[in-house]
Amino acid sequence: MSQSRISYLEKHAAEINVGQLLRVCAVLGLELTIGTRGKAKAAAAPGEDW
């Protein structure tokens, strides 16, 4: 994925779809985890608001 494509997606985040998000995560070596809001909140660091 090119830097220009990543920049475009950053500037137009509302246009990104799940496939594109997963590809960006793969390129950056990230793992995407999805959970219920209650569990995500419990896992957040103190003072961190998601």
Number of C-alpha atoms within 10 A of each C-alpha: 11 8 8 9 11 13 11 13 17 12 10 10 11 8 10 12 10 8 9 14 14 14 13 16 13 13 11 10 9 11 9 9 6 8 8 7 10 8 10 12 14 9 10 11 9 8 6 8 7 8
